[in-house]
């Protein structure tokens, strides 16, 4: 066989499949979950082995505008992720759990979330839910609780958090926050908006939180 024929018979290797932008963002959150300590172990075990996509419709909310320039309030370890989320914001499905009857119209104008993995997310899972919460400046997410165990990672924006019987505590971006099942918790922003990644497990992953009076 001639050398030239051997070259002609060789088939070029196929390029590796490109990872879609949201999958890259989700995988970064998964990598960050490794830094959350022992409380993250159950979440990591239940993380989907493969990201199976489902069709989603892009929807926006007023609070999404606060993503622009928000990376200046991020931790060094989360700044690139915040910039990626801001770039993808127009393609994401942004939702709200509450109505104006729950917390008023001003809250709705400064609140929204986008689920990436879960029963309603862009990637399928019935074991965990993962996405981001967005709060505008000078807003309080009132005390609430839910069956699912939860981990939050503030990505950008210094905000105060309260859990159980604790007082309000300022939590900087890059700090993991754990809420066991039915733990009452609340968040309060000041001049900086808040973008926080969340992961839920165990319990009804689509349930509306119980508002604490």
Secondary structure, DSSP 8 states (H G I E B T S, - for coil): --HHHHHHH-----------HHHHHHHHHHHHHGGG-GGGHHHHHHS-SS--B-----B--GGGGGGTTGGGGB-TTTHHHHHHHHHHGGGSB-B-S--HHHH-HHHHHTEEEEEEEESSSSEE-SSEEEEEEEE-SS-EEEEEE-SSEEEEEEEE--EEEEETT---EEE-TT-EEEE-TT--EEEEE-SS-EEEEEEEESS-TT---EE--
